[in-house]
Amino acid sequence: MPQGTLEVSLVGAKGLENTDYLANMDPYVIFTCRTQEQKSSVATGKGSNPKWNENFVFNISEGVNELRLKIMDSDSMSADDLVGEVTISLDALFREGSIPPTSYNVVKDNHYSGEIRIGLTFKQRDHRERCIEEDFGGWKESGYRD
């Protein structure tokens, strides 16, 4: 299983199911890669077709094989609403190294809820980097060094 960094380029979305019936929704995205979680900015008032053009970086270690996205609608007077979810398998990315911005179906309760456009790049950790342990007076420190 590859190790390295995953770069995610969040471009935008289109046709998202509007969860605010009286106004434009304020969508944002929560990315989860195993135990790492990052959140995009809120596209205030952008409704069903938001644009973000934001980048995120995750560390990839053994056993990571998917990126999960939750598209949410920020609400000030109540809990944020789930717009939909996307799960992206990273197997093709590990083989190819990069996937240009691609549209993925957003799904909520097994129904289509729009599309989100994401680009992915994987940078494998240099094979020359290796984990070393150093002994500091009885304490061991692990780290990656060239």
C-alpha positions as CSV (number, residue, x, y, z in Angstrom):
1,M,0.0,0.0,0.0
2,P,1.5,3.4,-1.0
3,Q,2.4,6.1,1.5
4,G,2.7,9.8,0.8
5,T,0.5,12.8,0.4
6,L,-2.9,13.2,-1.1
7,E,-3.7,16.6,-2.6
8,V,-7.3,17.4,-3.1
9,S,-8.5,20.2,-5.3
10,L,-12.1,21.2,-4.5
11,V,-13.3,23.0,-7.6
12,G,-17.1,23.3,-7.1
13,A,-20.5,21.6,-7.4
14,K,-23.6,21.8,-9.5
15,G,-27.2,20.8,-9.2
16,L,-27.0,20.2,-5.4
17,E,-30.3,19.5,-3.8
18,N,-31.3,22.8,-2.1
19,T,-32.0,22.1,1.6
20,D,-33.0,25.7,2.2
21,Y,-36.5,26.2,0.8
22,L,-36.8,30.0,1.4
23,A,-33.2,31.0,0.5
24,N,-30.0,29.9,-1.2
25,M,-28.1,27.4,0.8
26,D,-24.6,27.9,2.2
27,P,-22.7,24.7,1.3
28,Y,-19.4,23.5,2.6
29,V,-17.5,20.2,2.4
30,I,-16.1,18.0,5.1
31,F,-13.3,15.7,3.8
32,T,-12.4,12.6,5.8
33,C,-9.4,10.4,5.0
34,R,-9.3,7.7,7.7
35,T,-8.8,9.7,10.9
36,Q,-7.9,13.0,9.2
37,E,-10.7,15.5,8.7
38,Q,-10.7,18.9,7.0
39,K,-13.4,21.4,6.2
40,S,-13.8,23.8,3.2
41,S,-14.9,27.3,3.6
42,V,-18.7,28.0,3.6
43,A,-19.9,29.2,0.1
44,T,-22.3,31.7,1.6
45,G,-25.4,32.2,-0.5
46,K,-24.0,30.3,-3.4
47,G,-26.9,27.8,-3.5
48,S,-26.9,24.7,-5.6
49,N,-23.9,25.7,-7.8
50,P,-21.0,26.8,-5.4
51,K,-17.4,27.3,-6.5
52,W,-14.6,26.9,-3.9
53,N,-11.3,26.5,-5.7
54,E,-9.6,25.3,-2.5
55,N,-6.8,22.8,-1.9
56,F,-6.3,20.3,0.9
57,V,-3.5,17.9,1.8
58,F,-3.7,14.6,3.7
59,N,-1.0,12.3,4.8
60,I,-1.5,8.8,3.3
61,S,-0.4,5.8,5.3
62,E,-0.9,2.0,5.2
63,G,-4.5,1.0,4.8
64,V,-5.9,4.2,3.4
65,N,-7.9,3.5,0.3
66,E,-10.8,6.0,0.1
67,L,-11.6,9.7,0.6
68,R,-15.1,10.5,2.0
69,L,-16.9,13.8,1.4
70,K,-19.9,15.2,3.2
71,I,-21.6,18.2,1.6
72,M,-23.3,20.2,4.3
73,D,-25.5,23.3,4.3
74,S,-24.5,25.8,7.0
75,D,-27.5,27.0,9.0
76,S,-27.3,29.8,11.6
77,M,-30.6,29.1,13.4
78,S,-30.5,25.2,13.4
79,A,-28.2,22.3,12.9
80,D,-26.4,22.1,9.6
81,D,-28.2,20.0,7.0
82,L,-26.7,17.1,5.1
83,V,-26.9,17.7,1.4
84,G,-25.2,14.4,0.4
85,E,-22.1,12.3,0.5
86,V,-19.4,10.9,-1.9
87,T,-16.9,8.1,-1.4
88,I,-14.0,8.1,-3.7
89,S,-11.8,5.0,-4.0
90,L,-8.1,5.9,-4.2
91,D,-6.9,2.7,-5.9
92,A,-6.9,4.3,-9.4
93,L,-5.1,7.4,-8.1
94,F,-2.4,5.3,-6.5
95,R,-1.8,3.7,-10.0
96,E,-2.1,6.9,-12.1
97,G,-0.6,9.5,-9.7
98,S,-3.2,12.1,-10.5
99,I,-6.8,12.4,-11.6
100,P,-7.8,15.7,-13.2
101,P,-10.9,17.5,-11.9
102,T,-13.7,15.0,-12.3
103,S,-17.4,15.1,-11.4
104,Y,-18.6,12.7,-8.7
105,N,-22.3,12.0,-7.9
106,V,-23.5,13.3,-4.6
107,V,-25.9,10.8,-2.9
108,K,-28.3,11.2,0.0
109,D,-30.5,8.3,1.1
110,N,-29.6,6.4,-2.1
111,H,-30.8,9.2,-4.3
112,Y,-28.8,11.5,-6.6
113,S,-28.4,15.0,-5.1
114,G,-26.1,16.7,-7.5
115,E,-22.4,16.6,-8.5
116,I,-19.2,17.8,-7.0
117,R,-16.0,18.4,-9.0
118,I,-12.7,17.2,-7.4
119,G,-9.1,16.8,-8.6
120,L,-6.7,14.5,-6.9
121,T,-2.9,14.1,-6.9
122,F,-0.9,11.5,-5.0
123,K,2.8,12.1,-4.2
124,Q,4.4,8.9,-3.1
125,R,6.9,9.2,-0.3
126,D,10.4,9.1,-1.7
127,H,11.9,5.6,-1.4
128,R,15.1,7.1,0.0
129,E,13.1,8.5,3.0
130,R,13.2,6.0,5.8
131,C,12.1,5.9,9.3
132,I,14.9,6.0,11.8
133,E,14.9,5.8,15.6
134,E,17.3,7.9,17.7
135,D,18.0,7.2,21.3
136,F,17.9,10.2,23.5
137,G,18.8,9.2,27.1
138,G,16.4,6.3,27.3
139,W,13.8,8.0,25.0
140,K,13.4,6.9,21.5
141,E,12.3,9.4,18.8
142,S,11.0,8.2,15.5
143,G,11.0,10.4,12.4
144,Y,11.5,10.6,8.7
145,R,14.8,11.7,7.5
146,D,16.5,11.9,4.2
